[in-house]
Amino acid sequence: MSIKQTDERYIAHTYKRFDLAIVKGNGCLCWDDNGKEYIDMTSGIGVNAFGYSDPVWADAVANQAKLLQHTSNLYYTAPCAELAEILCTRTGMSKVFFSNSGAEANECAVKVARKYAAQHKGAEYYNIITLNKSFHGRTLTTLAATGQDNFHHDFLPLTDGFLYAEPNDTEGLQKLVKENKVAGILIEIVQGEGGVNSLDADFVKAVDAICRENDIVLMVDEVQTGNGRTGKLYSYMHYGIQPDTVSTAKGLAAGLPMGATLLSEKVGEVLGYGDHGSTFGGNPVCAAAAISVMNRMDEDFLAEVAAKGQYVKERVEAAGFAVSGMGLMIGIETKKPVAEVIAACMANGVLCLSAKEKLRLLPPLNIPMEQLTKAVDVILASLS
């Protein structure tokens, strides 16, 4: 049987795959089982921060795998400790909890907010406010946190205690806080799955102020926006706020499953022994991969990400198409069905994504300008 036939025979049909089997990759390029070359503007939905088979990343993974691939969290390991130090030092946060995915990172943030509120305000303060059009994961709790009804209806009842505000509606958010006993507010600075929609700066600062005034835990979901994607290490840094929790995953280990929940000094000691756990959380190989990623994301590199994003934005807008997002997290409003645009791009050797009705681009952060220019040429021709 072919790859496609074997997949369809034995794998649960939860993914509507493109008719494409990728067999190898190098940098921003990949090849299918017929040898056709593609420029990948998806990076595994924002995961492959340095593209396919990056040699620095691969060496870090291989060297650690030969030394120690796993041990339980009953013991200390150097990669786990070193990565936690890097993340805290670069963000001003106090503690880190490691897990395997963005959904798990968000679950941890919710538990922290609820326990903090129970300790400081009472057990009845358990509500979490999120935003409409948000996406926070596919577990029952993170589905409940996701402000999109279409993800909910087949899996009811979901976890109780989630309320939804309209993005950029400060007055509506204040009303929810006033009328409910709220433990935390969870936001994405740029809503990825919801359509690559950036929150207004004034709204982000208002959310921060509301949380401070009401002793509410401010949670920022950086699963897709984090780890350099927007031109800052984390997207909240564009607005000068300091969250109480930051949840991240995707590009953190650049191809291996790793999530992290960063905790501020305010909530850093909320979780005690036995309150939370993850068998594979902080896995030495994943942590070594993440260290290799973080060590290369200096200010010069992040400035290049921002510049590349601006290049794409200017070219697309000059062609008459509206652009949303930040850095190399880009949404493009198409004038014909987005599925047609994606198909045309694929036919011409460029892989793209969608987010609602928009074309979504999440290329490797280190994509060379030559390849980026070529990809944008194809995308513009496919949009027209």
C-alpha positions in Angstrom: 0.0 0.0 0.0 1.0 3.6 -0.5 1.7 6.0 2.4 -1.8 7.5 1.8 -3.5 4.1 1.7 -1.8 2.9 4.9 -2.6 6.1 6.7 -6.3 6.0 5.7 -6.5 2.3 6.7 -4.9 2.6 10.2 -5.0 6.2 11.5 -8.2 7.7 13.0 -9.8 10.1 10.5 -9.4 13.2 12.6 -7.2 15.1 10.1 -8.4 16.2 6.6 -5.0 15.9 5.0 -3.8 17.5 1.8 -3.0 15.1 -0.9 0.7 15.3 -0.2 3.1 12.9 1.6 6.3 14.7 2.8 9.2 12.4 3.0 12.2 14.7 3.8 13.1 18.3 4.4 16.0 20.7 4.7 15.6 24.2 6.0 12.5 25.8 4.5 12.3 23.2 1.7 10.7 19.8 1.7 10.1 17.1 -0.8 7.1 14.7 -1.5 7.2 11.0 -2.3 7.5 11.9 -6.0 10.5 14.1 -5.5 8.7 17.4 -6.0 10.2 20.3 -4.0 8.1 22.8 -2.0 8.9 26.0 0.0 7.1 25.3 3.3 5.4 28.5 4.6 3.7 26.5 7.4 6.7 25.1 9.5 4.4 22.4 10.9 1.9 25.0 12.0 4.5 27.2 13.6 6.6 24.4 15.1 9.7 24.1 13.0 11.2 27.4 14.1 14.4 26.7 12.2 12.9 24.7 9.5 13.5 21.0 8.7 16.5 19.1 9.9 18.4 22.1 11.2 21.9 20.9 11.9 22.4 22.7 15.2 19.1 21.5 16.5 19.7 17.9 15.2 23.1 17.8 16.9 21.6 19.0 20.2 18.9 16.3 20.0 21.3 13.5 18.9 23.9 14.3 21.5 21.4 14.4 24.3 19.7 11.2 23.1 23.0 9.4 23.3 23.6 10.7 26.8 20.2 10.4 28.5 16.8 10.2 26.6 14.5 10.1 29.6 14.2 9.8 33.3 11.3 10.5 35.6 10.6 13.9 37.3 11.6 12.2 40.5 15.2 13.1 39.6 17.0 16.2 38.5 18.4 16.6 34.9 20.7 19.3 33.6 18.8 20.2 30.3 15.5 20.7 32.2 17.1 23.0 34.8 19.1 24.9 32.2 16.1 25.5 30.0 14.0 26.7 32.9 16.8 29.2 33.9 16.9 30.5 30.3 13.2 31.0 30.1 12.9 32.7 33.5 15.9 35.0 32.9 14.7 36.1 29.5 11.1 36.8 30.6 11.4 37.9 34.2 9.2 35.0 35.3 9.9 33.0 38.5 9.1 29.4 37.8 8.4 27.0 34.9 6.2 23.9 34.6 7.1 21.7 31.6 4.6 19.6 29.7 4.1 18.2 26.2 1.8 20.5 24.4 0.0 23.8 24.3 -3.2 22.4 25.6 -1.4 21.0 28.6 0.4 24.3 29.2 -3.0 26.1 29.2 -4.5 23.5 31.5 -1.7 24.2 33.9 -2.3 27.9 33.7 -6.0 27.4 34.5 -5.2 25.2 37.5 -2.8 27.9 38.8 -5.3 30.7 38.4 -8.0 28.7 40.2 -5.8 27.6 43.1 -4.5 31.1 43.5 -8.0 32.6 43.6 -9.2 29.9 46.0 -6.4 30.7 48.4 -6.7 34.5 48.2 -10.3 35.2 47.5 -12.4 32.0 48.1 -13.2 28.8 46.3 -16.2 30.4 44.6 -13.7 32.5 42.5 -13.2 29.9 39.8 -14.4 31.6 36.6 -11.9 32.1 33.7 -12.7 34.7 31.1 -11.4 34.1 27.5 -12.2 35.8 24.3 -14.6 34.9 21.4 -12.6 33.6 18.4 -9.9 32.3 20.7 -8.4 28.8 20.5 -6.7 27.2 23.5 -6.6 23.5 22.9 -8.6 20.3 22.4 -8.9 18.8 25.9 -12.3 19.2 27.5 -11.1 22.1 29.6 -9.2 23.9 26.9 -12.1 23.4 24.5 -14.2 25.1 27.2 -11.7 27.9 27.2 -11.9 28.2 23.4 -14.4 30.9 22.4 -15.7 29.1 19.3 -19.0 27.2 19.6 -18.2 25.0 16.6 -15.5 23.2 18.6 -17.9 22.5 21.5 -21.2 20.9 20.3 -20.1 17.3 19.9 -18.3 17.0 23.3 -20.7 18.5 25.8 -20.7 18.9 28.7 -17.4 20.7 28.8 -15.6 21.9 32.0 -17.7 24.5 33.7 -16.6 28.0 34.7 -15.6 29.7 31.4 -17.0 33.1 30.3 -16.4 34.8 27.0 -15.7 38.5 26.2 -15.5 40.1 22.8 -12.0 41.0 21.6 -11.1 44.6 22.1 -14.3 45.3 24.1 -13.0 46.7 27.4 -16.4 47.8 28.6 -17.9 44.3 28.1 -14.9 42.7 29.8 -15.3 45.0 32.8 -18.9 44.1 33.1 -18.1 40.3 33.1 -15.5 40.9 35.9 -18.0 43.0 37.9 -20.8 40.5 37.6 -18.9 37.2 38.2 -16.3 35.8 40.6 -13.3 35.6 38.3 -10.0 33.8 38.9 -8.2 34.5 35.6 -8.3 36.1 32.2 -6.7 34.2 29.4 -5.9 35.9 26.1 -3.9 35.4 22.9 -2.2 38.6 21.7 -2.8 37.4 18.2 -5.6 34.9 17.7 -4.1 32.3 15.4 -6.8 29.7 14.7 -9.5 32.4 15.1 -8.2 34.2 12.0 -4.8 35.7 12.8 -6.4 38.7 14.6 -4.2 41.0 16.7 -5.7 42.5 19.8 -5.6 46.3 20.0 -2.8 47.6 22.2 -5.2 49.7 24.3 -7.3 46.6 25.0 -4.2 44.5 26.0 -3.2 47.2 28.5 -6.8 47.5 29.8 -6.8 43.7 30.4 -3.6 44.0 32.3 -5.0 46.9 34.4 -8.3 45.1 35.1 -6.3 42.1 36.4 -4.1 44.2 38.6 -7.0 46.2 40.1 -9.1 43.0 40.8 -6.2 40.6 41.8 -7.1 38.4 38.8 -4.5 36.1 37.3 -3.5 37.5 33.9 -2.7 34.5 31.5 -1.3 34.9 28.0 -1.5 32.0 25.6 1.8 32.1 23.6 1.4 28.6 22.1 1.5 29.9 18.5 2.8 33.5 19.0 5.7 32.6 21.3 9.3 31.7 20.8 10.2 34.5 18.3 7.2 34.1 16.0 6.0 37.8 16.2 9.5 39.4 16.2 9.7 39.4 20.0 10.6 36.4 22.1 6.9 36.5 23.3 4.2 38.6 21.8 3.1 40.2 25.1 6.5 42.0 25.0 5.3 44.2 22.3 3.0 45.9 24.8 5.1 46.3 27.9 2.9 44.1 30.2 4.0 41.3 32.6 1.6 38.4 32.7 1.2 36.1 35.7 1.3 33.0 33.5 2.6 32.5 30.0 1.7 29.2 28.2 3.8 28.1 25.2 4.6 25.1 23.1 4.9 24.7 19.2 8.2 26.3 18.3 9.7 25.9 21.8 11.5 22.7 21.0 11.3 23.3 17.2 9.9 19.9 16.2 9.7 17.9 19.4 6.7 17.9 21.7 7.2 20.3 24.6 5.0 22.7 26.4 5.8 25.2 29.2 3.8 27.3 31.6 5.9 30.2 32.9 4.8 31.5 36.3 5.4 35.0 37.7 6.6 35.6 41.3 2.9 36.2 42.3 1.9 32.6 41.4 5.2 30.9 41.3 4.7 28.9 44.5 0.9 28.2 44.0 1.5 24.6 42.9 2.9 22.4 45.6 4.1 18.8 45.6 1.6 16.5 43.9 -0.6 19.3 42.6 0.4 18.8 39.0 2.6 16.5 36.9 3.6 15.2 33.5 5.5 12.0 32.8 7.3 13.4 29.8 7.4 17.1 31.0 10.9 18.5 30.8 12.2 15.4 28.9 16.0 15.8 28.5 16.0 15.5 24.7 13.1 18.0 24.2 14.8 20.3 26.7 18.1 20.1 24.8 16.3 20.9 21.6 14.7 23.9 23.2 18.0 25.2 24.6 19.5 25.1 21.1 16.5 27.2 19.9 16.5 29.7 22.7 20.3 30.3 22.5 19.9 31.5 18.9 17.0 33.8 19.4 18.9 36.9 20.3 17.8 40.5 19.5 19.4 40.6 16.1 17.6 37.4 15.1 14.3 38.6 16.4 14.8 41.9 14.5 15.3 39.9 11.3 12.0 38.0 11.9 10.2 41.4 12.3 11.8 42.7 9.1 10.9 39.6 7.1 7.3 39.9 8.3 7.2 43.6 7.3 8.5 42.6 3.8 5.7 40.1 3.3 3.1 42.6 4.6 4.3 45.4 2.3 4.3 43.3 -0.8 0.9 41.8 -0.1 -0.7 45.1 0.7 0.8 46.7 -2.3 -1.0 44.0 -4.4 -4.3 45.1 -2.8 -4.8 42.5 -0.1 -5.4 43.2 3.6 -2.9 41.7 6.0 -3.2 40.9 9.7 -0.9 39.4 12.4 2.6 40.2 13.6 6.1 39.2 12.5 6.0 35.9 10.6 2.5 35.1 11.8 0.6 36.5 8.9 -3.1 36.4 7.8 -4.1 37.5 4.3 -7.7 38.3 3.3 -8.3 36.6 0.0 -10.8 37.6 -2.8 -11.6 34.1 -3.7 -12.0 31.0 -1.6 -8.9 30.4 0.5 -8.9 26.7 -0.4 -8.4 27.6 -4.1 -5.5 29.8 -3.1 -3.8 27.1 -1.1 -4.3 24.6 -3.9 -2.8 27.0 -6.5 0.2 27.6 -4.2 0.8 23.9 -3.6 0.6 23.2 -7.4 3.4 25.8 -7.8 5.6 24.5 -5.0 4.6 26.6 -2.0 2.8 25.2 1.1 0.4 27.5 3.0 -2.3 27.2 5.7 -5.7 28.7 6.4 -7.2 30.4 9.4 -11.0 30.8 9.0 -11.4 32.6 5.6 -7.8 33.9 5.6 -4.6 32.5 4.1 -2.2 31.9 7.0 1.6 32.0 6.7 3.9 30.6 9.4 7.3 30.1 7.7 10.4 29.0 9.5 11.8 32.0 11.3 15.2 31.7 9.6 13.8 31.4 6.0 16.4 32.9 3.6 15.2 36.1 1.8 15.7 34.3 -1.6 13.2 31.6 -0.7 10.8 34.1 1.0 10.8 36.3 -2.1 10.1 33.3 -4.3 7.3 32.1 -2.0 5.7 35.5 -2.0 5.8 35.6 -5.8 3.9 32.4 -5.9 1.4 33.5 -3.3 0.7 36.8 -5.0 0.1 35.0 -8.3 -2.2 32.5 -6.6 -4.2 35.3 -4.9 -4.8 37.2 -8.1 
